[in-house]
């Protein structure tokens, strides 16, 4: 007894390095198709080709999975910008946002936000979290601009800067109008700059 038979101990299934991004991708897909109530961990696991245990090892609840997946999608589709000027930052972010809302996934997300926010508090939390991240990034961009000496008004409000564009997109979704196109970013940036730069600047 106690002698080593020379056999190697068995190992479990090798870790799948693509599992996490695949799980997030299918979680977003099912959220957009079915809403939060209709998305289940069972369905995400089946779509991603993993066991439920694989998901729960990474995310303790469906809420955490959904929030993480949505946050990553937003960060990928509308990344932060630090171009060296507030006009450049806004141009890059607006172009990314308008490209996204003109995609199949982006249109589905805006429509889902419109229909789900008042019905499903959890989805409203996801959307508020996204807006808060964008507000924090916008506030940081304004502060960088001030440090560079750009003539940013003291009254420039990052909350309104984010909410006005989000409001335009939601109204377009409600009324069925076409979303602003990526080439409209320059016009929207000019409107924003008139509100946040000192008179006579820009």
C-alpha positions as CSV (number, residue, x, y, z in Angstrom):
1,X,0.0,0.0,0.0
2,X,1.1,3.6,-0.5
3,X,3.3,2.6,-3.5
4,X,3.1,4.8,-6.6
5,X,1.7,2.7,-9.4
6,X,3.3,5.0,-12.0
7,X,-0.1,6.1,-13.3
8,X,-0.7,9.8,-13.8
9,X,-3.5,11.2,-11.9
10,X,-6.5,12.0,-14.0
11,X,-7.2,15.6,-14.8
12,X,-10.5,17.3,-15.3
13,X,-11.6,18.8,-18.5
14,X,-9.1,21.4,-19.8
15,X,-10.2,25.0,-19.2
16,X,-11.8,26.6,-22.3
17,X,-10.1,30.0,-22.8
18,X,-12.9,31.1,-25.1
19,X,-15.7,30.2,-22.7
20,X,-16.1,33.6,-21.0
21,X,-16.4,35.7,-24.1
22,X,-18.7,33.1,-25.7
23,X,-20.9,33.1,-22.6
24,X,-21.1,36.9,-22.5
25,X,-21.8,37.0,-26.3
26,X,-24.8,34.6,-25.9
27,X,-26.0,36.3,-22.8
28,X,-26.3,39.6,-24.7
29,X,-27.9,37.9,-27.6
30,X,-30.6,36.3,-25.5
31,X,-31.1,39.5,-23.5
32,X,-31.7,41.4,-26.7
33,X,-34.0,38.7,-28.1
34,X,-36.0,38.0,-24.9
35,X,-35.5,40.6,-22.3
36,X,-34.1,40.0,-18.8
37,X,-37.0,37.8,-17.7
38,X,-36.8,35.6,-20.8
39,X,-33.1,35.1,-20.5
40,X,-32.2,32.0,-18.4
41,X,-28.8,30.7,-17.4
42,X,-29.9,27.3,-18.8
43,X,-30.4,28.8,-22.2
44,X,-27.1,30.8,-22.1
45,X,-25.3,27.6,-21.1
46,X,-26.8,25.6,-23.9
47,X,-26.2,28.3,-26.5
48,X,-22.5,28.7,-25.4
49,X,-21.9,25.0,-25.2
50,X,-21.0,25.0,-21.5
51,X,-22.4,23.6,-18.3
52,X,-24.4,25.7,-15.9
53,X,-21.6,25.1,-13.4
54,X,-19.1,26.8,-15.7
55,X,-21.3,30.0,-15.7
56,X,-21.9,29.9,-11.9
57,X,-18.2,29.6,-11.2
58,X,-17.7,32.9,-12.9
59,X,-21.0,34.7,-12.1
60,X,-22.9,34.0,-8.9
61,X,-26.3,35.0,-10.5
62,X,-28.1,35.7,-13.7
63,X,-28.1,39.4,-12.7
64,X,-24.3,39.6,-12.4
65,X,-23.9,37.8,-15.8
66,X,-26.3,40.1,-17.6
67,X,-24.8,43.2,-16.1
68,X,-21.2,42.1,-16.9
69,X,-22.2,41.1,-20.5
70,X,-24.0,44.3,-21.2
71,X,-21.2,46.5,-19.7
72,X,-18.6,44.7,-21.8
73,X,-20.7,45.2,-24.9
74,X,-21.1,48.9,-24.3
75,X,-17.4,49.3,-23.6
76,X,-16.4,47.5,-26.8
77,X,-18.9,49.2,-29.0
78,X,-18.5,52.7,-27.5
79,X,-14.9,52.9,-26.1
80,X,-13.5,55.8,-24.2
81,X,-11.6,58.4,-26.2
82,X,-8.5,60.5,-25.3
83,X,-7.5,62.2,-28.6
84,X,-5.9,65.4,-27.2
85,X,-8.9,67.7,-27.6
86,X,-12.5,67.7,-26.4
87,X,-13.7,68.0,-30.0
88,X,-11.8,65.0,-31.0
89,X,-13.0,63.0,-28.0
90,X,-16.6,63.8,-28.7
91,X,-16.2,63.1,-32.4
92,X,-14.8,59.7,-31.7
93,X,-17.4,58.7,-29.1
94,X,-20.3,60.0,-31.1
95,X,-19.2,58.2,-34.2
96,X,-18.8,55.0,-32.3
97,X,-22.3,55.4,-30.7
98,X,-24.0,56.2,-33.9
99,X,-22.3,53.3,-35.7
100,X,-23.6,51.1,-32.9
101,X,-27.2,52.3,-32.9
102,X,-27.3,51.8,-36.6
103,X,-26.3,48.1,-36.2
104,X,-28.7,45.3,-35.7
105,X,-27.6,44.8,-32.1
106,X,-27.6,48.5,-31.3
107,X,-31.1,49.1,-32.7
108,X,-32.3,46.0,-30.7
109,X,-30.7,47.4,-27.5
110,X,-32.4,50.8,-27.8
111,X,-35.8,49.3,-28.5
112,X,-35.3,46.9,-25.6
113,X,-34.4,49.8,-23.3
114,X,-37.6,51.7,-24.4
115,X,-39.9,48.7,-23.8
116,X,-38.2,47.1,-20.7
117,X,-37.0,50.0,-18.5
118,X,-40.4,50.8,-17.0
119,X,-41.4,47.1,-16.8
120,X,-38.3,45.5,-15.6
121,X,-36.3,47.2,-12.8
122,X,-33.3,45.0,-13.3
123,X,-33.0,46.1,-16.9
124,X,-33.4,49.8,-15.8
125,X,-30.4,49.2,-13.4
126,X,-28.3,47.9,-16.3
127,X,-29.2,51.0,-18.4
128,X,-28.6,53.4,-15.5
129,X,-25.2,51.8,-14.9
130,X,-24.2,52.3,-18.5
131,X,-25.3,55.9,-18.4
132,X,-23.4,56.5,-15.2
133,X,-20.2,55.1,-16.7
134,X,-20.6,57.3,-19.7
135,X,-21.2,60.3,-17.5
136,X,-18.0,59.5,-15.5
137,X,-16.0,59.2,-18.7
138,X,-17.4,62.5,-20.0
139,X,-16.6,64.3,-16.8
140,X,-13.0,63.0,-17.0
141,X,-12.8,64.2,-20.7
142,X,-14.0,67.7,-19.6
143,X,-11.4,67.8,-16.8
144,X,-8.6,66.7,-19.2
145,X,-9.7,69.5,-21.6
146,X,-9.6,72.1,-18.7
147,X,-6.1,71.0,-17.8
148,X,-5.0,71.4,-21.4
149,X,-6.3,75.0,-21.3
150,X,-9.3,74.5,-23.5
151,X,-12.1,77.1,-22.8
152,X,-14.6,74.7,-21.1
153,X,-17.4,76.6,-19.4
154,X,-17.7,76.1,-15.7
155,X,-21.4,75.2,-16.2
156,X,-20.6,72.3,-18.7
157,X,-22.6,69.4,-17.4
158,X,-21.5,65.9,-18.2
159,X,-24.9,64.5,-17.1
160,X,-26.8,66.6,-19.7
161,X,-24.1,65.9,-22.3
162,X,-24.8,62.2,-22.1
163,X,-28.5,62.4,-21.5
164,X,-29.3,64.7,-24.5
165,X,-27.8,62.3,-27.0
166,X,-29.4,59.2,-25.3
167,X,-32.7,61.1,-25.4
168,X,-32.4,61.7,-29.1
169,X,-31.8,58.0,-29.7
170,X,-34.7,56.9,-27.5
171,X,-37.1,59.4,-29.2
172,X,-36.1,58.1,-32.6
173,X,-36.7,54.6,-31.4
174,X,-40.2,55.5,-30.0
175,X,-41.3,57.4,-33.2
176,X,-39.7,54.9,-35.6
177,X,-37.5,57.6,-37.2
178,X,-34.2,56.7,-38.6
179,X,-31.3,57.0,-36.2
180,X,-28.7,59.7,-36.8
181,X,-26.0,58.2,-39.1
182,X,-22.3,58.1,-38.2
183,X,-21.7,60.9,-40.7
184,X,-24.0,63.1,-38.5
185,X,-21.5,63.0,-35.7
186,X,-19.8,66.2,-36.8
187,X,-23.0,68.1,-36.6
188,X,-23.9,66.7,-33.2
189,X,-20.4,67.5,-31.9
190,X,-20.7,71.1,-33.1
191,X,-24.0,71.4,-31.2
192,X,-22.4,70.1,-28.1
193,X,-19.4,72.4,-28.4
194,X,-21.6,75.4,-28.6
195,X,-23.0,74.5,-25.2
196,X,-19.8,73.7,-23.4
197,X,-17.2,76.1,-24.8
198,X,-16.9,79.7,-23.7
199,X,-18.6,82.2,-26.1
200,X,-16.3,82.9,-29.0
201,X,-14.3,79.7,-28.7
202,X,-14.2,76.9,-31.2
